Amino acid sequence: MKHSVPSQRRVLALAILLVAALFAAPSFAQSIDAQFRDWLTRDLWPAARAKGVSKKTFDEAFAGVKPNLKLPDLVLPGEKPGVPQEQHQAEFRSPGAYFAENAVRAVTSGGRSRAKTYADTLAAIERNTGVPPGVLLAIWGRESGFGTAKLPYDGIEVLATKAFLSTRKDMFRVEILAALQMIERGVPREALKSSWAGALGQPQFLPSSYLEHAADGDGDGRIDIWNSEPDTLASIAGYLAHHGWVKGRDWGFEVTVPDNVSCALEGPDRPRLISEWAAMGIKRVNGQDFPAREARLEGYLMMPAGRHGPAFVVTPNFYVLKTYNESDLYALFIGHAADRIAHGDRRFSAGWDEVDGLYRSDVAAMQRGLEKLGYDVGGADGLPGFKTRRSIGAWQEKAGARPTCFPDAGMVKALR
């Protein structure tokens, strides 16, 4: 069949465009694997050498390693980071879902049994760091099921892929260089099994945390966070101590907050003496006074579900727990589990209300609306952190409504 001249011109133009694309976009002209090897040679190797990593260590670490394109949060060469897709599943059920009793009991029952097994080790660690056994056991249980969790990924592959392709390249570049330093210092290459995010061993440390905080708990001259329980416990304690754990202080207390005390007073940047919180009518749920040693020191109001769940007065140690995982709920889980390991299975006194199921995009739209009104929500990321919660409370108070300090569907609609 004979093609018309316009048709031939369209075919020719398309061919020219394809050829131009091949030369303009490296992702077409060169395979991702080849680009990765080039990045290793031209970029990562000079940085690793500057950190004291030998060529032998570098080459052996990357022998046979290719980018794992199945990992999340990757941006392929030539692409730009996209706007997250609108999420079609409700993101925000009650925060109480995080404290499912079977999950809490798995940590607390496992922690109590190991508290007896490792009693001497835990006592020595507490003497050295001030971190109590319950906290160490709760983190160990939460992070890796006391070492039973499978770590199916090659840590070098994960960290290098993310340093090359992820949305947080700078962060993972630091971590892959730290992993190479670990190998240079004697950690076996094959030991670096990790989670999909590159976290290593029973404490789930990123490599930089291993270099800075890992400790020899069994006194054998090596630090093995994969196979040594004493090393694991000492390393967790080292991490918390280096991040400012205050010896002799608790992590926090569940409290009741009277209606005349605003939930908008929440936050680590709004401290008061715990005796001052008590004078405002905030009481421990067990009816006891705050310990005298705590009453004269600063504490912070923390209400992770606003008026829809338990409330707490927490100490600086709560925010040290947050350095392990930047989540109020994570730190609260650890503190709560630690209490139950030490004192028996005692659930929160207050329950968690059902709250409106919202899309993260809805919450982000609400946050942008609050920002336009001059409120500091900590960024429109779709996550109701303490700055968002207290901004909601302040907005509700200004509108003459009872402050709840937590998102709901009506609020989202009003602030869009």
Secondary structure, DSSP 8 states (H G I E B T S, - for coil): ----HHHHHHHHHHHHHHHHHHHH-HHHHS-HHHHHHHHIIIIIHHHHHHTT--HHHHHHHTTT----TTSSSB--TT----------S-----GGGGG-HHHHHHHHHHHHHHHHHTHHHHHHHHHHH---HHHHHHHHHHHHTTTTS---EEHHHHHHHHHHHBTTHHHHHHHHHHHHHHHHTT--GGG-EE-TT--BTTTTB-HHHHHHH---SSSSS---TTT-HHHHHHHHHHHHHHTT--TT--SEEEEE--TTS-GGG-STTS-EEHHHHHHTT-EETTS----HHHHTSEEEEE-TTGGGS-EEEE-HHHHHHHHHSS-HHHHHHHHHHHHHHHH-----SS---------HHHHHHHHHHHHHTT---S-SSS---HHHHHHHHHHHHHTTS----S--HHHHHHH-
